[in-house]
């Protein structure tokens, strides 16, 4: 290989890494926003046990109190995923979210429902996987960091200055400001939008044959 070709290959590789370093955080936050918004809205719907939740539980054969269990854990998972650091708790939250939505898909399939009933939880499960895969180094356990993570960003070997390494608990108030504000906004939207969404959800349940008009 000539020097020119080698230089060209290095330049191409550098551009690819640069492009990925820009795309990855955008894709991460986009999928994470979808996951956290669904978890917050789901926790509100389950804890208040709106009609849409009641008819789904009855249709799928789950007891009524199951809604409160789901709602409580959805709220906890939303906080864990959006909060800074806490890599171990994030692993549990992502796994629980995936079990929630993949379990919903399996439940609808078991009940004989068509794709119109289970494509939404399938989409959320896919977003949870994407958010987990794309999460930055400070949100990862050391053994789950990607090969491309730079040492200065607390990379695969945990090298770099101590202030850049992932910590179990974030103590800087500024790091918590955005997650707290985002959660407050999402919960406010979830509560305030209930009167707007309940009527379409009722019609949807009628269309799916879960309740009679």
Secondary structure, DSSP 4 states (H G I P E B T S, - for coil): --HHHHHHHHHHHHHHHHHHHHHHHHHHHHHHHHHHHHHHHHHHHHHHT-HHHHHHHHHHT--TTHHHHHHHHHHHHHHHHHSSS-HHHHHHHHHHHHHHHHHHHHHHHHTT--HHHHHHHHHHHHHHHHHHHH--GGGS-GGG--TT--GGG--TT--S-GGGS--SS---HHHHHHHHHHHHHHHHHHHHTHHHHHHHHHHHHHHTTSS--
